[in-house]
Amino acid sequence: MLIVKTIKGKILINLMCFLSVLLLVGCSGNELPQERFSHSDDKGNGYDTFAGYDVRELGEQVEGYWSYYNENESQKLEKKSIIDNSNVQWIGTGEYVVGNEVQEGLYICKGKDSTSNAHISIRTQGDEKGEYKDFWLDSMSYFLLKKGDVISVERETVIAPLDLMDFSAESKDGVYYEGSYIVGEEIPKGEYFMLSMEISVGTAIAKNEKDQTLGLISRFGYVSIENDLAVNLQNCILIPLNKKPAIRPIKYQNESEVKGDMVFAAGMYKVGVDLPLGTYKIKNEIFKDISDLTYEGNHENVDYYPGYHNWCGLIAGSKAQADRLGWSELEMDSYQKSKTRYLKVTDSKGEISYKEFEGLPTVTFSEKDTGNNVDIMRCVLIPEFN
């Protein structure tokens, strides 16, 4: 009986391994592909967390970046001066019923010192739980109040109805610099190139009047403004597509077989426009953020544990684009020194599969992929036609 049980156990184990091979596209020894993608549940706590932002690369990637940056700093100061010197009657700390104590409509807010964030809380009419939602807004942000809402204006914050403000946001040379704009009046609907003005970590966000995220980027990307009343640009500018600067590959700087090759570093690219059609190798490029323009060393790609803060790979710009590309995410494994590498492929429905490669994984963009947006995160794309 003991011998029979042992034999059955071996058969069962072999069968399970065989099924795993079929389902998971390969089994390397005793290791299954998903073991290379085991994220820590503590999201970095106790592990090294890295990024992949190098401020020195922005000027190489985006033509004229530092001119945009300098103009944005100038525009911010000018807008703050106009708003601070406005004759509007600001509404300060307190709780107000919209339609009774304050009018409904679009409002502008600011911190009292014009540099700090504004803090308001809104309880919307019909909220069964009667809970307030906190809004931490950049100064000059626009937000919407509807009749029956209750707003709590917190300390060091003031607000004013936008239609009473002697201020109208305008573009400068067709570029929409940091601040807020009424959609359809101060900024047209449509798709824009979004460029980060945040040079310490590169992250920027665009939100609407309900504090909902329209676009979240690192370095640069694309955002569409459609059925929104207003758009708030935090640490970024918007550039119409017909005025978009050239996006360029840069020289790979680290010691490796591809040193000196032209690669496409982190950022969101439009396939067939910023990112030429063809096949690319995908290489992890993960390191501590570099925000010092005078730093002269390489950014030194590091070994790391996979996890929430260390995610490497490609992300499709939207669900519709994921359907067209055939995937929503392509995640790199963290085994950088392994000859066998894997991609974790998530499709638009959330289904997961794995692809095995001898050497660096590859991705191919063909004519059908033209116009889709692809976010490169903590990795680089190396053209095979280099």
Secondary structure, DSSP 8 states (H G I E B T S, - for coil): -HHHHHHHHHHHHHHHHHHHHHHHT--BTTB-GGGGG---TTTTTTS------BHHHHHHHBTTHHHHHHHHHHHHHHHHHHHHT-----B-SEEEEBTTTB--EEEEEEETTSSS-EEEEEE-TT-TT---EEEEE-TT-EEEE-TT-EEEE-TTEEEEEGGGSS-----BTTBB-SEEEEBTTTB-SEEEEEEE--TTT-EEEEEETTS-EEEEEESEEEEEE-S-SEEEEESEEEEEGGG---B--EE--SSSTTTT-EEB-SEEEEBTTTB-SEEEEEEE-----B--TT--S---------SGGG--EEEESSHHHHHHHT-SEEEE-S-TT-SEEEEEEE-TT--EEEEEEESS-EEEE-GGGTT-EEEEESEEEEETT-
